[in-house]
Amino acid sequence: MSSLRDRLPAPLRRLAGAVLKVLPEPLVALVLPDELGFRPADVVRPVPAPTAPVRLYVAPVNFAGQGYRWARAARLLPGVGATSMQYRTATDFGFPADDSLPVAVFVHSRRWGRWQADRVLHGYTHVLVEAERPVLGRSYGLDLRREVAALRAAGVSVGLVSHGSDLRLPSRHLAREPWSPFGDPGWELARRLEEQALENARIVAELGAPVFVSTPDLLLDAPDATWLPVVVDPQAWGARRPVDLRARPVVVHAPSRGPMKGTAHVDAALSPLHEAGTIEYRQVTGVPADEMPGVYTAADIVVDQVVLGLYGVAAVEAMAAGRLVVGHVSEQVRAHVRRTTGLDVPVLEATPDTLAAVVEGVLARPEAHEILAARGPAFVAAVHDGRFSAEVLAPFLGVDAVATPDESAQDDTGQDDGVHHHGGLPDDTEEGAR
């Protein structure tokens, strides 16, 4: 039916659009489902806000489940309740969120937008906006600037958190990283990400809100920001077998998007070693989130990425599993983590031109590298289990930075009805998230 309206003459098309705007939304969704892109059953009221004195809302993208995990981390703080929301796109890896809805509902449903605006404006004291995306649906025209003005007028404190390519400027990354994936002048995604990062930087400057970043490399794009470490549940990634680097180790590379991880370089370096019988190399793609612990714990070595100069959720998960993690982590990132936490990042350094030799070096000295792998779980427990992130959020939330393990805050008590790994209103790549 939408295609029929699109073929109408312009005056009739405008008239049909005006009529559809005044019809009850459930009727339009029922009779002309293609007009809105969702079914009436897809429009569900958001979960109630917490009742704690401080109430944090994290939304709307939940890349790699981080919105949900940051909300759970905030619950470790005294007097803080927190929930998360995300809209689902076609790429859905099943990460949990307290509210999870189709992107078509978020973008098009006037009814859901009214519910959402009423709940967030009047139910929360703080909102953490992910990736400079709007959180209130259609209520304010998908305009984050207008939303923030409304939130502040309602007495809600607003913070911003960047996952990665929403703020990372490709041209700046290319200038500092010799193996940057943004060097191909014909790569359309790089051009789009450049435009997106520039626009988002303008939004950040205009809003003047506290800014957090999920990986320390983003501090080069947002110098006034604060590092908010990604969070994983260490118990979900506990090693099911010890690492064995002595006899044809299993090497896994699980790229969320190949060019952003340097997958072509990884394949070129490791395929000859696989063919020679030195290693068993597995490239893994499209695996749901709840199956990834099995993928990593079946590996001995996990190659994260070799071109970006950071470590994200995938590397943290592999470290939590006690695997030997190999990747390119810049000295700027390593130094910031060391300065902030007193710990060294236990990721074995490798770039495209050194990866094969690094893996061969691992096989030559397995004991030393098994010791490095064994440092991973303790590093994750100290930096990425949620307690450190809660302490980072405490000043924004106006509470004491005392975070202690709490099962009620860490378990998956939200609706586990699926969230996405990538996606969003613009096409995006969240390499920092995974």
Secondary structure, 3 states (H helix, E strand, C coil): CHHHHHCCCHHHHHHHHHHHHHCCHHHHHHHCHHHHCCCHHHCCCCCCCCCCCEEEEEECCCHHHHHHHHHHHHCCCCCEEEEEEEEECCCECCCCCCEEEEHHHHHHCHHHHHHHHHHHHHHCCEEEEECCCCCCHHHHCCCHHHHHHHHHHCCCEEEEEECCCCCCCHHHHHHHCCCCHHHCCCCHHHHHHHHHHHHHHHHHHHHCCCEEECCHHHHHCCCCCEECCCCCCHHHHCCCCCCCCCCCCEEEECCCCHHHHCHHHHHHHHHHHHHCCCCEEEECCCCCHHHHHHHHHCCCEEECCCCCECCCHHHHHHHHCCCEEEECECHHHHHHHHHHHCCCCCEEECCCCCHHHHHHHHHHCHHHHHHHHHCHHHHHHHHCCCHHHHHHHHHHHCCCCCCCCCHHHHCCCCCCCCCECCCCCCCCCCCCCC
